[in-house]
Protein backbone atom coordinates (compact mmCIF):
# COMPACT_ATOMS: atom_id res chain seq x y z
CA UNK A 1 0.00 0.00 0.00
CA UNK A 2 1.13 3.53 -0.85
CA UNK A 3 4.69 2.60 -1.83
CA UNK A 4 7.23 -0.10 -2.47
CA UNK A 5 8.10 -2.51 0.31
CA UNK A 6 11.75 -2.69 -0.81
CA UNK A 7 14.26 0.04 -0.15
CA UNK A 8 16.20 1.73 -2.95
CA UNK A 9 19.36 -0.01 -1.72
CA UNK A 10 17.65 -3.40 -1.98
CA UNK A 11 16.39 -2.63 -5.47
CA UNK A 12 19.89 -1.63 -6.56
CA UNK A 13 21.21 -4.98 -5.43
CA UNK A 14 18.32 -6.65 -7.24
CA UNK A 15 19.29 -4.88 -10.47
CA UNK A 16 22.91 -5.93 -10.17
CA UNK A 17 21.96 -9.54 -9.54
CA UNK A 18 19.89 -9.54 -12.75
CA UNK A 19 22.69 -8.26 -14.98
CA UNK A 20 24.20 -11.60 -15.88
CA UNK A 21 25.60 -11.98 -19.41
CA UNK A 22 23.30 -14.29 -21.33
CA UNK A 23 20.32 -13.74 -19.01
CA UNK A 24 18.56 -11.26 -21.33
CA UNK A 25 16.45 -10.08 -18.38
CA UNK A 26 13.35 -8.36 -19.82
CA UNK A 27 12.59 -4.81 -18.64
CA UNK A 28 9.39 -3.39 -20.20
CA UNK A 29 9.08 0.38 -20.27
CA UNK A 30 6.86 1.77 -17.51
CA UNK A 31 5.19 4.98 -18.65
CA UNK A 32 3.10 5.49 -15.49
CA UNK A 33 3.23 4.23 -11.91
CA UNK A 34 0.18 2.05 -12.65
CA UNK A 35 1.91 0.45 -15.62
CA UNK A 36 4.85 -0.38 -13.33
CA UNK A 37 2.44 -2.22 -11.04
CA UNK A 38 1.20 -4.23 -14.02
CA UNK A 39 4.76 -5.06 -15.09
CA UNK A 40 5.50 -6.31 -11.59
CA UNK A 41 2.29 -8.33 -11.32
CA UNK A 42 2.99 -10.10 -14.62
CA UNK A 43 6.29 -11.35 -13.24
CA UNK A 44 8.89 -9.23 -15.01
CA UNK A 45 12.10 -8.74 -13.03
CA UNK A 46 12.45 -5.00 -13.57
CA UNK A 47 11.12 -1.88 -15.28
CA UNK A 48 12.73 0.63 -17.60
CA UNK A 49 11.88 4.34 -17.72
CA UNK A 50 12.49 5.86 -21.14
CA UNK A 51 13.49 9.48 -21.62
CA UNK A 52 11.64 9.51 -24.93
CA UNK A 53 8.47 8.35 -23.19
CA UNK A 54 8.76 11.02 -20.49
CA UNK A 55 9.15 13.64 -23.22
CA UNK A 56 6.33 12.24 -25.34
CA UNK A 57 3.96 12.12 -22.37
CA UNK A 58 4.61 15.83 -21.94
CA UNK A 59 3.71 16.30 -25.60
CA UNK A 60 7.35 16.94 -26.55
CA UNK A 61 9.71 15.28 -29.03
CA UNK A 62 12.72 13.37 -27.75
CA UNK A 63 15.22 16.16 -28.42
CA UNK A 64 16.57 16.92 -24.96
CA UNK A 65 13.76 19.31 -23.98
CA UNK A 66 12.95 17.64 -20.66
CA UNK A 67 14.68 18.83 -17.51
CA UNK A 68 16.40 16.93 -14.71
CA UNK A 69 13.61 17.85 -12.29
CA UNK A 70 10.93 16.49 -14.66
CA UNK A 71 12.79 13.22 -15.24
CA UNK A 72 13.64 12.73 -11.55
CA UNK A 73 10.06 13.45 -10.48
CA UNK A 74 8.57 10.97 -12.94
CA UNK A 75 11.19 8.41 -12.05
CA UNK A 76 10.39 8.80 -8.35
CA UNK A 77 6.67 8.33 -8.96
CA UNK A 78 7.26 5.10 -10.87
CA UNK A 79 9.93 3.72 -8.53
CA UNK A 80 7.70 4.36 -5.52
CA UNK A 81 4.89 2.28 -7.02
CA UNK A 82 6.79 -0.98 -7.46
CA UNK A 83 9.15 -3.37 -5.71
CA UNK A 84 10.98 -3.84 -9.01
CA UNK A 85 14.34 -2.18 -9.71
CA UNK A 86 13.92 0.65 -12.20
CA UNK A 87 16.59 1.72 -14.69
CA UNK A 88 16.05 5.26 -15.99
CA UNK A 89 17.24 7.08 -19.09
CA UNK A 90 19.21 10.19 -18.03
CA UNK A 91 19.89 11.36 -21.60
CA UNK A 92 23.23 13.22 -21.76
CA UNK A 93 23.26 13.93 -18.02
CA UNK A 94 21.59 17.36 -18.31
CA UNK A 95 24.76 19.41 -18.67
CA UNK A 96 28.48 19.46 -18.07
CA UNK A 97 30.28 16.97 -15.77
CA UNK A 98 29.23 18.77 -12.58
CA UNK A 99 25.62 18.67 -13.77
CA UNK A 100 26.01 14.96 -14.51
CA UNK A 101 27.17 14.36 -10.92
CA UNK A 102 24.13 16.22 -9.63
CA UNK A 103 21.90 14.21 -11.96
CA UNK A 104 23.14 10.98 -10.38
CA UNK A 105 22.43 12.25 -6.88
CA UNK A 106 18.95 13.43 -7.80
CA UNK A 107 18.16 10.02 -9.30
CA UNK A 108 19.55 8.31 -6.20
CA UNK A 109 17.24 10.45 -4.06
CA UNK A 110 14.34 9.52 -6.36
CA UNK A 111 14.78 5.83 -5.52
CA UNK A 112 15.99 4.64 -8.91
CA UNK A 113 18.24 1.59 -9.16
CA UNK A 114 20.44 2.96 -11.93
CA UNK A 115 20.62 5.11 -15.03
CA UNK A 116 22.39 5.43 -18.34
CA UNK A 117 24.21 8.44 -19.74
CA UNK A 118 24.74 8.80 -23.49
CA UNK A 119 27.32 10.36 -25.77
CA UNK A 120 25.22 12.47 -28.14
CA UNK A 121 25.55 16.22 -28.54
CA UNK A 122 22.66 18.26 -27.19
CA UNK A 123 20.07 18.74 -28.59
CA UNK A 124 19.98 14.96 -28.83
CA UNK A 125 17.55 12.83 -30.78
CA UNK A 126 16.08 9.34 -30.68
CA UNK A 127 18.80 6.73 -31.08
CA UNK A 128 17.02 5.14 -34.03
CA UNK A 129 16.86 8.31 -36.12
CA UNK A 130 19.48 9.42 -38.63
CA UNK A 131 21.53 12.59 -38.33
CA UNK A 132 22.86 12.07 -34.80
CA UNK A 133 25.94 14.03 -33.73
CA UNK A 134 28.34 12.54 -31.20
CA UNK A 135 30.58 14.23 -28.65
CA UNK A 136 34.30 13.47 -28.74
CA UNK A 137 35.80 10.69 -26.66
CA UNK A 138 37.11 13.04 -23.96
CA UNK A 139 33.67 14.56 -23.39
CA UNK A 140 31.99 11.16 -23.36
CA UNK A 141 34.38 9.71 -20.79
CA UNK A 142 34.19 12.83 -18.60
CA UNK A 143 30.42 12.39 -18.39
CA UNK A 144 30.75 8.80 -17.20
CA UNK A 145 33.60 9.59 -14.80
CA UNK A 146 31.50 12.38 -13.27
CA UNK A 147 28.55 10.01 -12.93
CA UNK A 148 30.62 7.36 -11.20
CA UNK A 149 32.34 9.88 -8.91
CA UNK A 150 29.13 11.74 -8.14
CA UNK A 151 27.11 8.89 -6.71
CA UNK A 152 26.92 8.41 -2.95
CA UNK A 153 25.53 4.88 -3.02
CA UNK A 154 27.98 2.52 -4.74
CA UNK A 155 25.02 0.24 -5.42
CA UNK A 156 23.50 2.72 -7.87
CA UNK A 157 24.29 1.40 -11.36
CA UNK A 158 26.04 3.69 -13.82
CA UNK A 159 25.51 2.52 -17.40
CA UNK A 160 26.94 4.18 -20.49
CA UNK A 161 25.07 4.39 -23.75
CA UNK A 162 26.86 5.02 -27.04
CA UNK A 163 25.28 5.90 -30.37
CA UNK A 164 28.61 5.85 -32.20
CA UNK A 165 27.71 2.73 -34.22
CA UNK A 166 25.47 4.84 -36.46
CA UNK A 167 28.08 7.47 -37.27
CA UNK A 168 31.47 5.74 -37.09
CA UNK A 169 30.77 2.02 -37.43
CA UNK A 170 30.97 -0.91 -35.03
CA UNK A 171 34.77 -1.15 -34.48
CA UNK A 172 34.94 2.50 -33.43
CA UNK A 173 31.87 2.04 -31.24
CA UNK A 174 33.45 -0.93 -29.47
CA UNK A 175 36.62 1.08 -28.83
CA UNK A 176 34.49 3.80 -27.27
CA UNK A 177 32.58 1.27 -25.16
CA UNK A 178 35.87 0.00 -23.74
CA UNK A 179 36.93 3.56 -22.91
CA UNK A 180 33.59 4.22 -21.21
CA UNK A 181 34.07 1.09 -19.09
CA UNK A 182 37.54 2.32 -18.14
CA UNK A 183 35.95 5.63 -17.12
CA UNK A 184 33.60 3.89 -14.70
CA UNK A 185 30.65 2.48 -16.66
CA UNK A 186 29.45 -0.77 -15.09
CA UNK A 187 27.24 -1.76 -18.02
CA UNK A 188 26.96 -0.74 -21.66
CA UNK A 189 24.00 0.19 -23.87
CA UNK A 190 25.07 0.02 -27.53
CA UNK A 191 22.30 1.78 -29.43
CA UNK A 192 20.93 0.74 -32.82
CA UNK A 193 23.04 -2.31 -33.59
CA UNK A 194 22.32 -3.84 -36.99
CA UNK A 195 22.07 -7.57 -36.29
CA UNK A 196 22.69 -10.38 -33.84
CA UNK A 197 26.27 -10.70 -35.01
CA UNK A 198 26.95 -7.17 -33.81
CA UNK A 199 25.47 -7.94 -30.41
CA UNK A 200 27.71 -11.02 -30.24
CA UNK A 201 30.78 -8.94 -31.08
CA UNK A 202 29.98 -6.33 -28.45
CA UNK A 203 29.27 -8.88 -25.74
CA UNK A 204 32.48 -10.77 -26.55
CA UNK A 205 34.56 -7.57 -26.49
CA UNK A 206 33.39 -6.31 -23.09
CA UNK A 207 33.75 -7.56 -19.53
CA UNK A 208 30.56 -5.79 -18.34
CA UNK A 209 26.85 -6.53 -18.95
CA UNK A 210 25.34 -5.39 -22.25
CA UNK A 211 21.81 -4.04 -22.80
CA UNK A 212 19.76 -4.58 -25.97
CA UNK A 213 17.10 -2.07 -26.99
CA UNK A 214 14.16 -3.81 -28.67
CA UNK A 215 12.15 -0.76 -29.63
CA UNK A 216 9.54 -1.01 -32.36
CA UNK A 217 10.00 0.78 -35.69
CA UNK A 218 13.74 1.15 -35.09
CA UNK A 219 16.93 0.10 -36.84
CA UNK A 220 17.31 -3.17 -34.93
CA UNK A 221 15.22 -6.23 -35.77
CA UNK A 222 12.94 -7.34 -32.91
CA UNK A 223 14.98 -10.33 -31.80
CA UNK A 224 13.61 -12.79 -29.24
CA UNK A 225 14.98 -13.00 -25.73
CA UNK A 226 16.38 -16.42 -26.58
CA UNK A 227 18.32 -15.02 -29.55
CA UNK A 228 19.70 -12.16 -27.48
CA UNK A 229 20.60 -14.47 -24.61
CA UNK A 230 22.59 -16.66 -26.99
CA UNK A 231 24.42 -13.53 -28.15
CA UNK A 232 25.40 -12.82 -24.54
CA UNK A 233 23.03 -9.94 -23.76
CA UNK A 234 22.32 -9.36 -20.07
CA UNK A 235 19.24 -7.11 -20.25
CA UNK A 236 16.56 -6.33 -22.83
CA UNK A 237 14.42 -3.19 -22.74
CA UNK A 238 11.09 -2.56 -24.47
CA UNK A 239 11.06 1.20 -23.87
CA UNK A 240 8.00 2.52 -25.71
CA UNK A 241 5.99 -0.68 -26.16
CA UNK A 242 3.36 -0.07 -23.47
CA UNK A 243 2.93 3.61 -24.35
CA UNK A 244 2.44 2.75 -28.01
CA UNK A 245 -0.05 0.00 -27.14
CA UNK A 246 -1.99 2.26 -24.78
CA UNK A 247 -2.09 5.23 -27.16
CA UNK A 248 -3.07 2.96 -30.04
CA UNK A 249 -6.02 1.69 -28.00
CA UNK A 250 -6.93 5.24 -26.95
CA UNK A 251 -6.92 6.41 -30.55
CA UNK A 252 -9.17 3.55 -31.63
CA UNK A 253 -11.75 4.16 -28.92
CA UNK A 254 -11.85 7.89 -29.66
CA UNK A 255 -12.46 7.14 -33.33
CA UNK A 256 -15.23 4.72 -32.36
CA UNK A 257 -16.96 7.38 -30.24
CA UNK A 258 -16.83 9.83 -33.15
CA UNK A 259 -18.12 7.25 -35.62
CA UNK A 260 -20.85 5.58 -33.55
CA UNK A 261 -21.62 8.00 -30.74
CA UNK A 262 -20.75 5.46 -28.04
CA UNK A 263 -17.75 3.51 -26.76
CA UNK A 264 -19.86 0.42 -26.08
CA UNK A 265 -18.28 -1.79 -28.76
CA UNK A 266 -14.84 -1.12 -27.26
CA UNK A 267 -15.76 -1.91 -23.66
CA UNK A 268 -14.75 -5.61 -23.89
CA UNK A 269 -11.22 -4.47 -24.76
CA UNK A 270 -10.94 -2.22 -21.70
CA UNK A 271 -9.48 -2.82 -18.28
CA UNK A 272 -12.49 -3.43 -16.06
CA UNK A 273 -13.32 -1.43 -12.98
CA UNK A 274 -12.62 -4.46 -10.82
CA UNK A 275 -9.27 -5.10 -12.49
CA UNK A 276 -8.25 -1.47 -12.03
CA UNK A 277 -9.14 -1.63 -8.33
CA UNK A 278 -7.14 -4.83 -8.09
CA UNK A 279 -4.06 -3.21 -9.63
CA UNK A 280 -4.16 -0.22 -7.28
CA UNK A 281 -4.71 -2.64 -4.36
CA UNK A 282 -7.84 -0.93 -3.12
CA UNK A 283 -8.45 -3.58 -0.47
CA UNK A 284 -5.15 -2.89 1.29
CA UNK A 285 -6.40 0.61 1.93
CA UNK A 286 -9.52 -0.92 3.44
CA UNK A 287 -7.44 -2.91 5.89
CA UNK A 288 -5.60 0.26 6.82
CA UNK A 289 -8.71 2.40 7.17
CA UNK A 290 -12.17 0.87 6.77
CA UNK A 291 -13.69 4.30 6.24
CA UNK A 292 -11.77 4.63 2.96
CA UNK A 293 -13.01 1.40 1.39
CA UNK A 294 -16.39 0.26 2.68
CA UNK A 295 -18.09 -1.05 -0.45
CA UNK A 296 -18.13 -4.32 -2.36
CA UNK A 297 -15.91 -4.57 -5.44
CA UNK A 298 -17.13 -6.82 -8.29
CA UNK A 299 -15.32 -10.12 -8.76
CA UNK A 300 -11.68 -9.48 -9.55
CA UNK A 301 -11.98 -10.36 -13.24
CA UNK A 302 -15.70 -9.97 -13.77
CA UNK A 303 -17.59 -7.82 -16.29
CA UNK A 304 -18.19 -7.97 -19.97
CA UNK A 305 -14.52 -8.31 -20.84
CA UNK A 306 -14.40 -11.54 -18.89
CA UNK A 307 -17.63 -13.13 -19.96
CA UNK A 308 -20.21 -11.87 -17.43
CA UNK A 309 -23.39 -9.99 -18.21
CA UNK A 310 -22.46 -6.60 -19.71
CA UNK A 311 -25.88 -5.25 -18.81
CA UNK A 312 -25.82 -6.23 -15.14
CA UNK A 313 -26.46 -3.19 -12.94
CA UNK A 314 -23.44 -1.51 -11.35
CA UNK A 315 -24.15 -1.73 -7.63
CA UNK A 316 -21.21 0.45 -6.63
CA UNK A 317 -22.41 3.27 -4.33
CA UNK A 318 -22.62 6.67 -6.02
CA UNK A 319 -19.64 7.99 -4.03
CA UNK A 320 -17.33 5.50 -5.78
CA UNK A 321 -18.54 5.84 -9.37
CA UNK A 322 -16.29 7.55 -11.95
DRENSEPA-991192 format. One line per 4 residues: number of its first residue (from 1); for each residue x, y, z of C-alpha. Coordinates in Angstrom, 1 decimal, m for minus. Example, Ala and Ser with C-alpha at 12.3 -4.5 7.8 and 13.67 -1.06 7.14 Angstrom:
1> 12.3/m4.5/7.8 ~ 13.7/m1.1/7.1
***
This chain:
1> 0.0/0.0/0.0 ~ 1.1/3.5/m0.8 ~ 4.7/2.6/m1.8 ~ 7.2/m0.1/m2.5
5> 8.1/m2.5/0.3 ~ 11.7/m2.7/m0.8 ~ 14.3/0.0/m0.2 ~ 16.2/1.7/m2.9
9> 19.4/0.0/m1.7 ~ 17.7/m3.4/m2.0 ~ 16.4/m2.6/m5.5 ~ 19.9/m1.6/m6.6
13> 21.2/m5.0/m5.4 ~ 18.3/m6.6/m7.2 ~ 19.3/m4.9/m10.5 ~ 22.9/m5.9/m10.2
17> 22.0/m9.5/m9.5 ~ 19.9/m9.5/m12.8 ~ 22.7/m8.3/m15.0 ~ 24.2/m11.6/m15.9
21> 25.6/m12.0/m19.4 ~ 23.3/m14.3/m21.3 ~ 20.3/m13.7/m19.0 ~ 18.6/m11.3/m21.3
25> 16.5/m10.1/m18.4 ~ 13.3/m8.4/m19.8 ~ 12.6/m4.8/m18.6 ~ 9.4/m3.4/m20.2
29> 9.1/0.4/m20.3 ~ 6.9/1.8/m17.5 ~ 5.2/5.0/m18.7 ~ 3.1/5.5/m15.5
33> 3.2/4.2/m11.9 ~ 0.2/2.1/m12.6 ~ 1.9/0.4/m15.6 ~ 4.8/m0.4/m13.3
37> 2.4/m2.2/m11.0 ~ 1.2/m4.2/m14.0 ~ 4.8/m5.1/m15.1 ~ 5.5/m6.3/m11.6
41> 2.3/m8.3/m11.3 ~ 3.0/m10.1/m14.6 ~ 6.3/m11.4/m13.2 ~ 8.9/m9.2/m15.0
45> 12.1/m8.7/m13.0 ~ 12.4/m5.0/m13.6 ~ 11.1/m1.9/m15.3 ~ 12.7/0.6/m17.6
49> 11.9/4.3/m17.7 ~ 12.5/5.9/m21.1 ~ 13.5/9.5/m21.6 ~ 11.6/9.5/m24.9
53> 8.5/8.3/m23.2 ~ 8.8/11.0/m20.5 ~ 9.2/13.6/m23.2 ~ 6.3/12.2/m25.3
57> 4.0/12.1/m22.4 ~ 4.6/15.8/m21.9 ~ 3.7/16.3/m25.6 ~ 7.4/16.9/m26.6
61> 9.7/15.3/m29.0 ~ 12.7/13.4/m27.8 ~ 15.2/16.2/m28.4 ~ 16.6/16.9/m25.0
65> 13.8/19.3/m24.0 ~ 12.9/17.6/m20.7 ~ 14.7/18.8/m17.5 ~ 16.4/16.9/m14.7
69> 13.6/17.8/m12.3 ~ 10.9/16.5/m14.7 ~ 12.8/13.2/m15.2 ~ 13.6/12.7/m11.5
73> 10.1/13.5/m10.5 ~ 8.6/11.0/m12.9 ~ 11.2/8.4/m12.0 ~ 10.4/8.8/m8.3
77> 6.7/8.3/m9.0 ~ 7.3/5.1/m10.9 ~ 9.9/3.7/m8.5 ~ 7.7/4.4/m5.5
81> 4.9/2.3/m7.0 ~ 6.8/m1.0/m7.5 ~ 9.2/m3.4/m5.7 ~ 11.0/m3.8/m9.0
85> 14.3/m2.2/m9.7 ~ 13.9/0.6/m12.2 ~ 16.6/1.7/m14.7 ~ 16.1/5.3/m16.0
89> 17.2/7.1/m19.1 ~ 19.2/10.2/m18.0 ~ 19.9/11.4/m21.6 ~ 23.2/13.2/m21.8
93> 23.3/13.9/m18.0 ~ 21.6/17.4/m18.3 ~ 24.8/19.4/m18.7 ~ 28.5/19.5/m18.1
97> 30.3/17.0/m15.8 ~ 29.2/18.8/m12.6 ~ 25.6/18.7/m13.8 ~ 26.0/15.0/m14.5
101> 27.2/14.4/m10.9 ~ 24.1/16.2/m9.6 ~ 21.9/14.2/m12.0 ~ 23.1/11.0/m10.4
105> 22.4/12.3/m6.9 ~ 18.9/13.4/m7.8 ~ 18.2/10.0/m9.3 ~ 19.5/8.3/m6.2
109> 17.2/10.5/m4.1 ~ 14.3/9.5/m6.4 ~ 14.8/5.8/m5.5 ~ 16.0/4.6/m8.9
113> 18.2/1.6/m9.2 ~ 20.4/3.0/m11.9 ~ 20.6/5.1/m15.0 ~ 22.4/5.4/m18.3
117> 24.2/8.4/m19.7 ~ 24.7/8.8/m23.5 ~ 27.3/10.4/m25.8 ~ 25.2/12.5/m28.1
121> 25.6/16.2/m28.5 ~ 22.7/18.3/m27.2 ~ 20.1/18.7/m28.6 ~ 20.0/15.0/m28.8
125> 17.6/12.8/m30.8 ~ 16.1/9.3/m30.7 ~ 18.8/6.7/m31.1 ~ 17.0/5.1/m34.0
129> 16.9/8.3/m36.1 ~ 19.5/9.4/m38.6 ~ 21.5/12.6/m38.3 ~ 22.9/12.1/m34.8
133> 25.9/14.0/m33.7 ~ 28.3/12.5/m31.2 ~ 30.6/14.2/m28.6 ~ 34.3/13.5/m28.7
137> 35.8/10.7/m26.7 ~ 37.1/13.0/m24.0 ~ 33.7/14.6/m23.4 ~ 32.0/11.2/m23.4
141> 34.4/9.7/m20.8 ~ 34.2/12.8/m18.6 ~ 30.4/12.4/m18.4 ~ 30.8/8.8/m17.2
145> 33.6/9.6/m14.8 ~ 31.5/12.4/m13.3 ~ 28.5/10.0/m12.9 ~ 30.6/7.4/m11.2
149> 32.3/9.9/m8.9 ~ 29.1/11.7/m8.1 ~ 27.1/8.9/m6.7 ~ 26.9/8.4/m3.0
153> 25.5/4.9/m3.0 ~ 28.0/2.5/m4.7 ~ 25.0/0.2/m5.4 ~ 23.5/2.7/m7.9
157> 24.3/1.4/m11.4 ~ 26.0/3.7/m13.8 ~ 25.5/2.5/m17.4 ~ 26.9/4.2/m20.5
161> 25.1/4.4/m23.8 ~ 26.9/5.0/m27.0 ~ 25.3/5.9/m30.4 ~ 28.6/5.8/m32.2
165> 27.7/2.7/m34.2 ~ 25.5/4.8/m36.5 ~ 28.1/7.5/m37.3 ~ 31.5/5.7/m37.1
169> 30.8/2.0/m37.4 ~ 31.0/m0.9/m35.0 ~ 34.8/m1.2/m34.5 ~ 34.9/2.5/m33.4
173> 31.9/2.0/m31.2 ~ 33.4/m0.9/m29.5 ~ 36.6/1.1/m28.8 ~ 34.5/3.8/m27.3
177> 32.6/1.3/m25.2 ~ 35.9/0.0/m23.7 ~ 36.9/3.6/m22.9 ~ 33.6/4.2/m21.2
181> 34.1/1.1/m19.1 ~ 37.5/2.3/m18.1 ~ 35.9/5.6/m17.1 ~ 33.6/3.9/m14.7
185> 30.7/2.5/m16.7 ~ 29.5/m0.8/m15.1 ~ 27.2/m1.8/m18.0 ~ 27.0/m0.7/m21.7
189> 24.0/0.2/m23.9 ~ 25.1/0.0/m27.5 ~ 22.3/1.8/m29.4 ~ 20.9/0.7/m32.8
193> 23.0/m2.3/m33.6 ~ 22.3/m3.8/m37.0 ~ 22.1/m7.6/m36.3 ~ 22.7/m10.4/m33.8
197> 26.3/m10.7/m35.0 ~ 26.9/m7.2/m33.8 ~ 25.5/m7.9/m30.4 ~ 27.7/m11.0/m30.2
201> 30.8/m8.9/m31.1 ~ 30.0/m6.3/m28.4 ~ 29.3/m8.9/m25.7 ~ 32.5/m10.8/m26.5
205> 34.6/m7.6/m26.5 ~ 33.4/m6.3/m23.1 ~ 33.7/m7.6/m19.5 ~ 30.6/m5.8/m18.3
209> 26.9/m6.5/m18.9 ~ 25.3/m5.4/m22.3 ~ 21.8/m4.0/m22.8 ~ 19.8/m4.6/m26.0
213> 17.1/m2.1/m27.0 ~ 14.2/m3.8/m28.7 ~ 12.1/m0.8/m29.6 ~ 9.5/m1.0/m32.4
217> 10.0/0.8/m35.7 ~ 13.7/1.1/m35.1 ~ 16.9/0.1/m36.8 ~ 17.3/m3.2/m34.9
221> 15.2/m6.2/m35.8 ~ 12.9/m7.3/m32.9 ~ 15.0/m10.3/m31.8 ~ 13.6/m12.8/m29.2
225> 15.0/m13.0/m25.7 ~ 16.4/m16.4/m26.6 ~ 18.3/m15.0/m29.5 ~ 19.7/m12.2/m27.5
229> 20.6/m14.5/m24.6 ~ 22.6/m16.7/m27.0 ~ 24.4/m13.5/m28.1 ~ 25.4/m12.8/m24.5
233> 23.0/m9.9/m23.8 ~ 22.3/m9.4/m20.1 ~ 19.2/m7.1/m20.2 ~ 16.6/m6.3/m22.8
237> 14.4/m3.2/m22.7 ~ 11.1/m2.6/m24.5 ~ 11.1/1.2/m23.9 ~ 8.0/2.5/m25.7
241> 6.0/m0.7/m26.2 ~ 3.4/m0.1/m23.5 ~ 2.9/3.6/m24.3 ~ 2.4/2.7/m28.0
245> 0.0/0.0/m27.1 ~ m2.0/2.3/m24.8 ~ m2.1/5.2/m27.2 ~ m3.1/3.0/m30.0
249> m6.0/1.7/m28.0 ~ m6.9/5.2/m26.9 ~ m6.9/6.4/m30.6 ~ m9.2/3.5/m31.6
253> m11.8/4.2/m28.9 ~ m11.9/7.9/m29.7 ~ m12.5/7.1/m33.3 ~ m15.2/4.7/m32.4
257> m17.0/7.4/m30.2 ~ m16.8/9.8/m33.2 ~ m18.1/7.2/m35.6 ~ m20.9/5.6/m33.6
261> m21.6/8.0/m30.7 ~ m20.7/5.5/m28.0 ~ m17.7/3.5/m26.8 ~ m19.9/0.4/m26.1
265> m18.3/m1.8/m28.8 ~ m14.8/m1.1/m27.3 ~ m15.8/m1.9/m23.7 ~ m14.8/m5.6/m23.9
269> m11.2/m4.5/m24.8 ~ m10.9/m2.2/m21.7 ~ m9.5/m2.8/m18.3 ~ m12.5/m3.4/m16.1
273> m13.3/m1.4/m13.0 ~ m12.6/m4.5/m10.8 ~ m9.3/m5.1/m12.5 ~ m8.3/m1.5/m12.0
277> m9.1/m1.6/m8.3 ~ m7.1/m4.8/m8.1 ~ m4.1/m3.2/m9.6 ~ m4.2/m0.2/m7.3
281> m4.7/m2.6/m4.4 ~ m7.8/m0.9/m3.1 ~ m8.5/m3.6/m0.5 ~ m5.2/m2.9/1.3
285> m6.4/0.6/1.9 ~ m9.5/m0.9/3.4 ~ m7.4/m2.9/5.9 ~ m5.6/0.3/6.8
289> m8.7/2.4/7.2 ~ m12.2/0.9/6.8 ~ m13.7/4.3/6.2 ~ m11.8/4.6/3.0
293> m13.0/1.4/1.4 ~ m16.4/0.3/2.7 ~ m18.1/m1.1/m0.5 ~ m18.1/m4.3/m2.4
297> m15.9/m4.6/m5.4 ~ m17.1/m6.8/m8.3 ~ m15.3/m10.1/m8.8 ~ m11.7/m9.5/m9.6
301> m12.0/m10.4/m13.2 ~ m15.7/m10.0/m13.8 ~ m17.6/m7.8/m16.3 ~ m18.2/m8.0/m20.0
305> m14.5/m8.3/m20.8 ~ m14.4/m11.5/m18.9 ~ m17.6/m13.1/m20.0 ~ m20.2/m11.9/m17.4
309> m23.4/m10.0/m18.2 ~ m22.5/m6.6/m19.7 ~ m25.9/m5.3/m18.8 ~ m25.8/m6.2/m15.1
313> m26.5/m3.2/m12.9 ~ m23.4/m1.5/m11.4 ~ m24.1/m1.7/m7.6 ~ m21.2/0.5/m6.6
317> m22.4/3.3/m4.3 ~ m22.6/6.7/m6.0 ~ m19.6/8.0/m4.0 ~ m17.3/5.5/m5.8
321> m18.5/5.8/m9.4 ~ m16.3/7.5/m11.9
***
